[in-house]
């Protein structure tokens, strides 16, 4: 995967473009209006400084070849509505993880996230020749689990006490996957 490439994925509904610090003000409204949006994530969120840290971490991960983040642009409503990423990429093993996704509350349940996932899946399987895509989700996050199941994610199991959350809780993490052969 070429982390220097500016990957733009789009269809009639949504455009995914490389997340940059320039998206901070475009996405700030989400962080301020729903500070608990990432309650199941170990990432900081909820005000301008925390969102800035979140974006800067993602940009640094891209520079280090660890994660490639996208800003999500809703073409129908003409606004930025969230972010999603490829990460934990192993070209040698032909696998990557999709995740770190957050979308404003109004856009949830509209099919927008499904469109994002299909763009990412298509790019990973067809352009990057990935064989396996993984998803890690807090076991308590039923909404995200159902969303992954709707697009064909296969439940693989649970890692107990896997990730330390910002509030000190140790979350159980459930794993899903989609294989190219699926």
C-alpha positions, -999 to +999 in steps of 0.1 A: +000+000+000+013+034-010+007+057+020+019+087+000-008+083-026-039+105-022-066+078-024-101+091-032-129+066-033-164+077-043-198+068-056-230+088-061-236+089-023-203+095-006-167+105-011-138+092+010-107+114+008-074+114+028-080+129+062-058+160+069-057+187+095-077+209+071-107+187+080-106+197+116-131+226+113-153+206+089-156+178+114-156+198+147-194+202+147-197+164+152-172+163+181-190+192+199-225+181+193-219+144+203-189+142+227-199+107+236-199+094+200-166+075+206-176+061+240-167+026+228-133+038+214-100+044+232-095+075+210-100+110+226-129+130+213-155+156+224-138+190+219-116+208+195-083+199+211-092+162+215-104+160+179-072+177+168-051+151+187-072+124+171-066+137+136-029+144+142-024+108+155-040+095+124-018+117+101+013+105+120+002+069+116-001+075+078+034+090+077+046+059+096+028+035+073+005+022+100-029+036+092-046+054+063-075+077+074-103+091+053-127+120+058-162+110+049-181+135+027-218+131+023-226+142-013-263+143-008-262+167+022-230+184+010-211+181+043-184+161+061-199+136+084-171+115+099-139+095+094-129+059+087-096+041+082-075+012+069-050+001+095-028-027+109-018-034+073+002-065+065+010-067+028+031-098+034+000-115+049-024-098+025-046-085+053-057-052+068-081-039+093-110-015+086-122+006+114-117+037+135-150+048+120-172+075+135-202+091+118-225+118+130-257+107+146-280+121+118-261+101+091-263+068+110-289+043+097-291+061+064-270+036+044-241+060+042-218+038+063-227+008+042-216+028+011-183+037+028-176+001+037-183-011+002-159+015-013-133+004+012-139-033+006-138-029-031-105-009-030-089-034-006-099-065-025-096-053-061-069-026-060-047-037-031-053-075-036-060-080+000-073-115+010-086-108+045-102-077+061-105-076+099-128-056+122-122-051+160-152-039+180-160-033+216-182-061+226-207-036+241-211-018+208-241-036+194-248-010+167-213-014+151-215-052+154-248-053+136-235-030+109-205-053+102-228-083+102-251-066+077-222-063+052-212-100+056-187-098+085-181-132+101-179-133+139-146-149+149-145-146+187-139-124+217-106-113+233-113-107+270-100-077+288-083-067+255-081-029+254-078-002+281-104+025+276-100+062+285-123+058+315-102+029+329-126+002+317-110-029+302-131-037+271-137-071+256-130-069+219-149-090+193-133-098+160-150-101+126-136-107+092-145-107+055-124-128+031-120-120-006-135-154-013-166-145+006 
